[in-house]
Amino acid sequence: MTSPAGASGLLAVTVGEPSGIGADVTLAAFAARDTRSLPPFVMLADPAMLRGRADRLGLDIRLIEIGPLEEAVGAFQDGVLPVLRLQNHQVEGPGRIDPANAAGTIEAIDRAVALALRGEVSGVVTNPIDKKALYDAGFRHPGHTEYLAELCARAGGDPVLPVMLLTGPELACVPVTIHIPLAEVPKQLTRELIIETGRITARDLVARFGLAAPRLAVSGLNPHAGERGAMGREDETVIRPAVEALRAMGIDAVGPLPADTMFHRQARERYDVALCMYHDQALIPAKTLAFDETVNCTLGLPIIRTSPDHGTAADIAGTGRVRPDSFVAALRLAARMAAGGRATASAEA
């Protein structure tokens, strides 16, 4: 059963890497909450770290440590940022990785996912993590997305395939393989993985984005989609059969298409989401077209999760030079998804 907090549309926001700009964009967005029309959210972080960053940025923001989660919406509406205190202390030091912060970074993710799985919040918005800092602390997952999938799988008892959707005002992309070396892509790219990724993408575009009949454009792996096998066989032996299987399921999928001609304006008008074969094939066009407005949304999970589509940017943390646009877009998209979907897969800033 959904709790009163979940029913109210409350979102849980994780701080991410404390030395990066997660706190900066969150605080900057909250400071402009009235003009930005933000949905209510609760921050999972060390309150002392947040106060220190707000002071450093010269932001006059009131924070309150909440007890019952039901207090969060009222506090937010009264102009006070509600914070759930972490058990682990976090150090406020922009640009300086502190190994002691890793435990709090992971704790915030764990607790936010648990709140969402229990229905106490409507969704989770995660700020960027520094994977190297977490690896050094014993973190053994390729990235944020894969860790969220494991948390959900542990809770539900069944495997979860996370699907990364990058969605901006002009383009929505899904990388089939995500955080693996480029040399590993041909080895891990299978017909079954493409089919399951396409199936989950189409299903969630219907259920969470309100698209009646999503159109999927599937890229090739090799230059010119392999030139009928002249530049690699994967396009014909792996990707094309996967596209045919998706079409047999009733999914509107076309491909494999040459990746170098998929992303110009006229081409984008012919599909709702581009299914790409590896990380950079999807993220380069998405970030090039709308770096500050693109949102990272994880499909395939039993919860709603979005994230700003940028890194920790530790070099500008604490300087006041950040733009919270992508974070704001992530908040708005999570709220819209929780409210029952929307008419397009492209996010609005």
LOLUM-923586 format. One record per residue (C-alpha): residue number from 0; residue in three letters; x, y, z. Coordinates in Angstrom, 2 decimals. Layout:
<rs>
   resi   resn        c1        c2        c3
    NUM    Ala         X         Y         Z
...
</rs>
This chain:
<rs>
   resi   resn        c1        c2        c3
      0    Met      0.00      0.00      0.00
      1    Thr      1.22      3.48     -0.81
      2    Ser      1.84      5.62      2.26
      3    Pro      0.62      9.22      2.63
      4    Ala      4.10     10.44      1.69
      5    Gly      4.12      8.45     -1.53
      6    Ala      0.61      9.56     -2.38
      7    Ser      1.63     13.20     -1.95
      8    Gly      4.21     12.93     -4.74
      9    Leu      7.19     13.30     -2.42
     10    Leu     10.51     12.41     -4.07
     11    Ala     13.69     11.20     -2.35
     12    Val     16.92     12.92     -3.47
     13    Thr     20.35     11.44     -2.77
     14    Val     23.29     13.80     -2.39
     15    Gly     25.74     11.73     -4.46
     16    Glu     29.46     12.43     -4.09
     17    Pro     29.83     15.18     -1.43
     18    Ser     32.95     16.62     -3.09
     19    Gly     30.99     17.13     -6.31
     20    Ile     28.08     19.31     -7.37
     21    Gly     25.19     17.16     -6.14
     22    Ala     24.66     19.38     -3.11
     23    Asp     25.21     22.50     -5.23
     24    Val     22.54     21.74     -7.84
     25    Thr     20.07     20.57     -5.22
     26    Leu     20.50     23.67     -3.08
     27    Ala     20.45     25.99     -6.11
     28    Ala     17.26     24.38     -7.38
     29    Phe     15.61     24.60     -3.96
     30    Ala     16.57     28.27     -3.66
     31    Ala     14.66     28.86     -6.92
     32    Arg     11.80     26.46     -6.09
     33    Asp      9.05     29.04     -6.61
     34    Thr     10.15     30.13    -10.07
     35    Arg     11.10     26.56    -11.04
     36    Ser      7.80     25.03     -9.81
     37    Leu      9.57     22.08     -8.20
     38    Pro      7.76     19.00     -6.87
     39    Pro      8.34     18.37     -3.15
     40    Phe     11.40     16.32     -2.21
     41    Val     13.32     15.18      0.84
     42    Met     17.13     15.15      0.84
     43    Leu     19.10     12.17      2.14
     44    Ala     22.40     13.63      3.34
     45    Asp     24.39     14.82      6.33
     46    Pro     22.64     18.08      7.38
     47    Ala     25.93     19.60      8.57
     48    Met     27.51     18.97      5.16
     49    Leu     24.53     20.61      3.43
     50    Arg     24.62     23.63      5.75
     51    Gly     28.33     24.03      5.08
     52    Arg     27.82     23.94      1.32
     53    Ala     24.90     26.38      1.47
     54    Asp     27.04     28.80      3.49
     55    Arg     29.93     28.41      1.05
     56    Leu     27.57     29.21     -1.85
     57    Gly     26.00     32.16     -0.03
     58    Leu     22.53     30.62     -0.16
     59    Asp     20.10     31.57      2.60
     60    Ile     18.36     28.20      2.90
     61    Arg     16.62     26.85      5.96
     62    Leu     17.09     23.13      6.59
     63    Ile     15.16     20.89      8.94
     64    Glu     15.91     17.35     10.03
     65    Ile     12.61     15.52      9.79
     66    Gly     11.41     12.60     11.83
     67    Pro      8.30     11.06     10.28
     68    Leu      8.45     11.32      6.52
     69    Glu      4.98     12.87      6.49
     70    Glu      6.58     16.07      7.82
     71    Ala      8.57     16.55      4.61
     72    Val      5.86     17.89      2.28
     73    Gly      4.66     20.49      4.77
     74    Ala      8.23     21.64      5.42
     75    Phe      8.92     21.92      1.69
     76    Gln      5.77     23.93      1.12
     77    Asp      6.79     26.23      3.99
     78    Gly     10.10     26.97      2.27
     79    Val     12.25     24.68      4.41
     80    Leu     14.43     21.93      2.89
     81    Pro     13.60     18.64      4.65
     82    Val     16.58     16.37      5.30
     83    Leu     16.74     12.76      6.44
     84    Arg     19.94     12.48      8.46
     85    Leu     22.32      9.71      7.45
     86    Gln     23.94      7.50     10.06
     87    Asn     27.28      8.08      8.33
     88    His     28.96     11.47      8.62
     89    Gln     29.85     13.34      5.41
     90    Val     32.62     15.91      5.07
     91    Glu     31.95     19.19      3.25
     92    Gly     34.97     19.62      1.00
     93    Pro     34.27     20.56     -2.61
     94    Gly     36.77     19.12     -5.06
     95    Arg     38.45     16.94     -2.43
     96    Ile     37.63     13.23     -2.43
     97    Asp     37.41     11.96      1.15
     98    Pro     37.27      8.15      1.52
     99    Ala     35.21      8.61      4.67
    100    Asn     32.31      9.90      2.57
    101    Ala     31.80      6.66      0.64
    102    Ala     29.69      4.99      3.33
    103    Gly     27.26      7.90      3.43
    104    Thr     27.01      8.01     -0.36
    105    Ile     25.99      4.34     -0.46
    106    Glu     23.71      4.66      2.58
    107    Ala     21.75      7.45      0.92
    108    Ile     21.14      5.29     -2.15
    109    Asp     20.15      2.27     -0.04
    110    Arg     17.67      4.23      2.05
    111    Ala     16.13      6.09     -0.89
    112    Val     15.50      2.84     -2.78
    113    Ala     14.02      1.24      0.35
    114    Leu     11.65      4.20      0.79
    115    Ala     10.53      3.92     -2.83
    116    Leu     10.05      0.15     -2.66
    117    Arg      7.85      0.60      0.42
    118    Gly      5.81      3.29     -1.36
    119    Glu      6.81      5.98      1.14
    120    Val      8.12      8.19     -1.68
    121    Ser      6.93      8.36     -5.28
    122    Gly     10.38      8.09     -6.83
    123    Val     14.11      8.58     -6.40
    124    Val     16.33     11.28     -7.93
    125    Thr     20.01     10.46     -7.57
    126    Asn     22.85     12.94     -7.79
    127    Pro     26.12     11.82     -9.45
    128    Ile     28.54      9.52     -7.66
    129    Asp     32.30      9.22     -8.07
    130    Lys     32.73      5.56     -8.99
    131    Lys     36.49      5.54     -8.37
    132    Ala     35.95      6.84     -4.82
    133    Leu     33.40      4.09     -4.20
    134    Tyr     35.59      1.41     -5.82
    135    Asp     38.39      2.37     -3.45
    136    Ala     35.95      1.83     -0.57
    137    Gly     35.00     -1.66     -1.76
    138    Phe     32.05     -0.89     -4.06
    139    Arg     31.85     -3.73     -6.58
    140    His     29.27     -2.59     -9.10
    141    Pro     29.97     -1.15    -12.58
    142    Gly     27.89      1.94    -11.82
    143    His     24.91      3.57    -10.17
    144    Thr     22.38      1.96    -12.51
    145    Glu     23.58     -1.59    -11.89
    146    Tyr     23.62     -1.07     -8.11
    147    Leu     20.03      0.17     -8.12
    148    Ala     19.04     -2.95    -10.06
    149    Glu     20.71     -5.18     -7.49
    150    Leu     18.96     -3.43     -4.60
    151    Cys     15.60     -3.93     -6.32
    152    Ala     16.42     -7.55     -7.16
    153    Arg     17.35     -8.28     -3.55
    154    Ala     14.06     -6.86     -2.34
    155    Gly     11.91     -8.62     -4.93
    156    Gly     13.78    -11.88     -5.22
    157    Asp     13.93    -11.81     -9.03
    158    Pro     16.69    -10.59    -11.38
    159    Val     16.25     -7.06    -12.71
    160    Leu     17.63     -5.81    -16.04
    161    Pro     18.16     -2.06    -15.73
    162    Val     17.71     -0.06    -18.91
    163    Met     19.33      3.39    -19.09
    164    Leu     17.19      5.95    -20.88
    165    Leu     18.78      9.32    -21.69
    166    Thr     15.96     11.71    -22.47
    167    Gly     16.14     15.35    -23.47
    168    Pro     13.99     17.89    -25.32
    169    Glu     15.02     16.57    -28.74
    170    Leu     16.24     12.99    -28.30
    171    Ala     15.72      9.87    -26.21
    172    Cys     18.42      7.16    -26.33
    173    Val     18.97      3.77    -24.69
    174    Pro     22.41      2.09    -24.65
    175    Val     22.02     -1.70    -24.76
    176    Thr     25.41     -2.26    -23.13
    177    Ile     26.35      0.29    -20.51
    178    His     29.41      0.50    -18.25
    179    Ile     31.81     -1.89    -19.96
    180    Pro     35.00     -1.32    -21.98
    181    Leu     34.43     -0.77    -25.69
    182    Ala     36.47     -3.88    -26.49
    183    Glu     33.94     -5.97    -24.53
    184    Val     30.87     -4.72    -26.39
    185    Pro     30.90     -7.26    -29.27
    186    Lys     31.38    -10.09    -26.75
    187    Gln     28.49     -9.06    -24.51
    188    Leu     26.08     -7.85    -27.18
    189    Thr     23.64    -10.70    -27.76
    190    Arg     20.36    -11.06    -29.56
    191    Glu     18.68    -11.86    -26.25
    192    Leu     20.04     -8.71    -24.58
    193    Ile     18.83     -6.49    -27.43
    194    Ile     15.39     -8.13    -27.40
    195    Glu     14.97     -7.78    -23.64
    196    Thr     16.22     -4.19    -23.64
    197    Gly     13.83     -3.30    -26.46
    198    Arg     10.94     -5.07    -24.75
    199    Ile     11.49     -3.28    -21.43
    200    Thr     11.93      0.06    -23.21
    201    Ala      8.68     -0.31    -25.16
    202    Arg      6.78     -1.52    -22.09
    203    Asp      7.90      1.35    -19.86
    204    Leu      7.35      3.96    -22.57
    205    Val      3.72      2.81    -22.58
    206    Ala      3.31      2.41    -18.82
    207    Arg      5.33      5.37    -17.53
    208    Phe      5.49      7.82    -20.42
    209    Gly      2.02      7.36    -21.88
    210    Leu      3.09      6.45    -25.40
    211    Ala      0.47      4.22    -27.01
    212    Ala      2.76      2.67    -29.64
    213    Pro      6.45      3.52    -29.09
    214    Arg      8.69      3.62    -32.16
    215    Leu     12.17      2.16    -31.65
    216    Ala     15.08      2.90    -34.00
    217    Val     17.83      0.30    -33.48
    218    Ser     21.37      1.29    -34.39
    219    Gly     24.00     -0.90    -35.94
    220    Leu     27.25     -1.70    -34.17
    221    Asn     29.70     -1.28    -37.01
    222    Pro     30.20      1.63    -39.45
    223    His     27.32      1.85    -41.92
    224    Ala     25.54     -0.90    -39.93
    225    Gly     28.12     -3.34    -41.26
    226    Glu     27.54     -2.80    -45.00
    227    Arg     25.76     -6.19    -45.23
    228    Gly     28.63     -7.94    -43.50
    229    Ala     31.51     -6.18    -45.23
    230    Met     32.43     -4.27    -42.05
    231    Gly     31.55     -6.83    -39.40
    232    Arg     28.99     -9.57    -39.02
    233    Glu     27.28     -8.53    -35.77
    234    Asp     24.74     -6.30    -37.50
    235    Glu     23.43     -9.21    -39.59
    236    Thr     23.85    -12.11    -37.16
    237    Val     22.89    -10.43    -33.86
    238    Ile     21.11     -7.10    -34.32
    239    Arg     18.87     -7.78    -37.33
    240    Pro     17.43    -11.02    -35.87
    241    Ala     16.76     -9.14    -32.60
    242    Val     14.87     -6.42    -34.48
    243    Glu     12.84     -9.05    -36.28
    244    Ala     12.00    -10.71    -32.95
    245    Leu     10.86     -7.38    -31.50
    246    Arg      8.62     -6.80    -34.51
    247    Ala      7.18    -10.28    -34.05
    248    Met      6.22     -9.22    -30.52
    249    Gly      4.21     -6.34    -31.96
    250    Ile      6.83     -3.68    -31.17
    251    Asp      7.43     -1.01    -33.80
    252    Ala     11.19     -1.45    -34.27
    253    Val     13.41     -0.75    -37.28
    254    Gly     17.08     -1.45    -37.87
    255    Pro     19.92     -1.96    -37.76
    256    Leu     20.42      1.62    -38.91
    257    Pro     23.76      3.36    -39.55
    258    Ala     24.50      5.31    -36.38
    259    Asp     26.05      8.20    -38.29
    260    Thr     22.70      9.10    -39.91
    261    Met     20.31      8.42    -37.01
    262    Phe     20.54     11.63    -35.08
    263    His     19.93     14.54    -37.42
    264    Arg     16.63     16.38    -37.07
    265    Gln     14.69     14.68    -39.86
    266    Ala     15.79     11.23    -38.72
    267    Arg     14.75     11.90    -35.12
    268    Glu     11.21     12.69    -36.26
    269    Arg     10.77      9.06    -37.30
    270    Tyr     11.21      7.44    -33.88
    271    Asp     10.56      7.94    -30.16
    272    Val     13.72      6.36    -28.81
    273    Ala     17.03      5.24    -30.31
    274    Leu     18.27      1.85    -29.13
    275    Cys     22.07      2.10    -29.32
    276    Met     24.61     -0.67    -28.96
    277    Tyr     27.03      0.89    -26.48
    278    His     27.38      3.70    -23.96
    279    Asp     28.96      6.48    -26.02
    280    Gln     26.90      5.75    -29.11
    281    Ala     23.86      6.85    -27.06
    282    Leu     25.33      9.45    -24.71
    283    Ile     27.31     11.51    -27.21
    284    Pro     24.31     12.61    -29.30
    285    Ala     22.10     13.02    -26.21
    286    Lys     24.59     15.27    -24.43
    287    Thr     25.56     17.15    -27.56
    288    Leu     21.97     18.11    -28.34
    289    Ala     20.96     19.12    -24.78
    290    Phe     23.70     18.78    -22.19
    291    Asp     21.97     20.84    -19.50
    292    Glu     18.46     19.47    -20.00
    293    Thr     19.04     15.74    -20.52
    294    Val     17.88     13.33    -17.82
    295    Asn     19.10      9.82    -17.01
    296    Cys     16.06      7.63    -16.30
    297    Thr     16.33      3.95    -15.37
    298    Leu     13.68      1.72    -16.92
    299    Gly     13.05     -1.87    -15.90
    300    Leu     12.97     -1.17    -12.16
    301    Pro      9.94     -1.54     -9.87
    302    Ile     10.57      2.05     -8.76
    303    Ile     10.93      5.39    -10.54
    304    Arg     14.51      6.64    -10.73
    305    Thr     15.87      9.66    -12.55
    306    Ser     19.17     11.51    -12.35
    307    Pro     20.79     14.60    -13.87
    308    Asp     22.85     13.53    -16.84
    309    His     26.20     14.96    -15.80
    310    Gly     29.08     13.89    -13.62
    311    Thr     30.26     15.08    -10.24
    312    Ala     32.08     18.10    -11.76
    313    Ala     34.22     18.38     -8.63
    314    Asp     36.33     21.10    -10.25
    315    Ile     33.45     23.60     -9.99
    316    Ala     31.82     22.31     -6.79
    317    Gly     31.36     25.05     -4.23
    318    Thr     32.04     27.84     -6.75
    319    Gly     28.44     28.83     -7.50
    320    Arg     29.02     28.28    -11.22
    321    Val     26.75     25.27    -11.58
    322    Arg     23.51     25.16    -13.54
    323    Pro     20.78     23.06    -11.89
    324    Asp     18.81     22.62    -15.12
    325    Ser     19.41     18.88    -15.52
    326    Phe     18.62     18.25    -11.85
    327    Val     15.41     20.26    -12.16
    328    Ala     14.49     18.29    -15.29
    329    Ala     15.15     15.05    -13.39
    330    Leu     12.84     16.13    -10.56
    331    Arg     10.08     17.13    -12.96
    332    Leu     10.34     13.94    -14.99
    333    Ala     10.19     11.75    -11.87
    334    Ala      7.11     13.63    -10.70
    335    Arg      5.42     13.30    -14.10
    336    Met      6.16      9.59    -14.27
    337    Ala      4.78      9.12    -10.76
    338    Ala      1.65     10.99    -11.75
    339    Gly      0.92      8.52    -14.50
    340    Gly      3.05      9.13    -17.54
    341    Arg      3.28     11.75    -20.22
    342    Ala      2.87     12.08    -23.97
    343    Thr      6.49     11.90    -25.11
    344    Ala      9.75     10.26    -24.13
    345    Ser     11.60     13.54    -24.50
    346    Ala     12.08     15.38    -21.22
    347    Glu     11.18     19.02    -20.71
    348    Ala     13.67     21.29    -19.00
</rs>
